[in-house]
Amino acid sequence: MIYLDHAATAFPKAPGVVEAVARFLDNEAGNPGRGGHRLTVAASRAIEAARTEVAGLLGGDPERTLLGPGATHWLNAVLAGRLRPGDRVVTSALEHNSLMRPLRRLELERGLEIVVVAGSDPDGVPDAEAFRAAVAAAPTSLVAVNHASNVTGAVLPVAEIAAAVAPTPVLVDGAQTAGSLPLDIDRLGVAAFVCSGHKGLLGPPGVGVLLLAEGFHLEPLVLGGTGSRSESEEMPEHLPDRLEAGTPNGPGIAGLGAACRWLADRDVSAVAAHERRLIGRLADGLAGIAGVSLHGWRDGASRVGVLSFTVAGSDLGELAARLDRGHGICLRAGLHCAPAAHRRIGTFPGGTLRAGVGPFNTEADIDALFAAVRRIVDER
Ligand SMILES: Cc1ncc(COP(=O)(O)O)c(C=O)c1O
């Protein structure tokens, strides 16, 4: 099997993840922070060690590094926990539905004003000036923006955007960049950074991360037991407990900690360079096949290892199935949960075939994909 669907989820996971998950379940599976017996203490230790690994890799403060079920959960939590009736929010035309759907729901429920900024380049990336102008037009409560498009791989200049719109807080959806680009969240100057644990961070599914800047307060989306301040029926004030109600996914978190340790040892900039090289090779190879079009691709632009393409006259779902069945190549066809991005790059409603590379892919994997596409095109 040649797995080229890392933008959906990483496979395989980082070395050490399976062992960390099993170790937690075998030896550490108490309920962390609930009681004082040895298994509870072991669970708390494993989770706090993982939190420290995640914070260390991403450049956050462990106390403000929140662990929960996924990027989707944390995007919902920041939007619902921060936005008030009538607030104005500026976002981009390249967002995933995990940001747009909660935003549209809040538009209905809280009367938000949502302003969508679209760039004029083929990849649809708006520059920092476009955000500055949008925010300057009226008082704005939040800028919510993708760090890299899961459809095109284009990277948005989030540090420049944060500087341009300051002091308006910026929420970044880093689902496609964490683990795939070297990051130092404190230096990005953003208020909140959200990412998945199961994509570029190479951890198990069912875990995601929210990093908060100091002083950026949220009302909790989910309320419940924390094992702390149990005498009160109000959520505790202190982080991480305020935003982490309920029994956490200990095995997933332990696995994520091991994955972040592996990435830190290996160096994320080496991973980023490897993925960029592979996706560049793929773009060059596909561009030479008659009938293949690349979408949202701009030479020299900052990007992660994601590439969207179509093949003229082909049903993309059928093509993906043929690549899987006939060539053992796994990639995804469709809208990739980001209809706005497809509207922006002109591939709505048909969508694209999307290849997403990871640290374990090789040049041979890439060559196999364009050889397979060429063969399918030639056979028509
Ligand atoms: C850009 C982007 N944001 C958010 C998400 C949601 O992430 P999760 O699966 O961790 O909820 C995804 C996943 O596909 C994504 O690509």
The ligand as an ORCA input file, in Angstrom:
! r2SCAN-3c Opt
* xyz 0 1
  C      -7.907     22.475      8.050
  C      -8.573     21.511      8.995
  N      -9.153     21.981     10.101
  C      -9.751     21.152     10.993
  C      -9.817     19.793     10.787
  C     -10.496     18.903     11.801
  O      -9.557     18.173     12.537
  P      -9.950     16.964     13.527
  O     -10.059     15.767     12.665
  O      -8.791     16.845     14.477
  O     -11.178     17.330     14.242
  C      -9.231     19.262      9.627
  C      -9.308     17.801      9.353
  O      -9.474     17.369      8.255
  C      -8.578     20.145      8.716
  O      -7.994     19.687      7.606
*
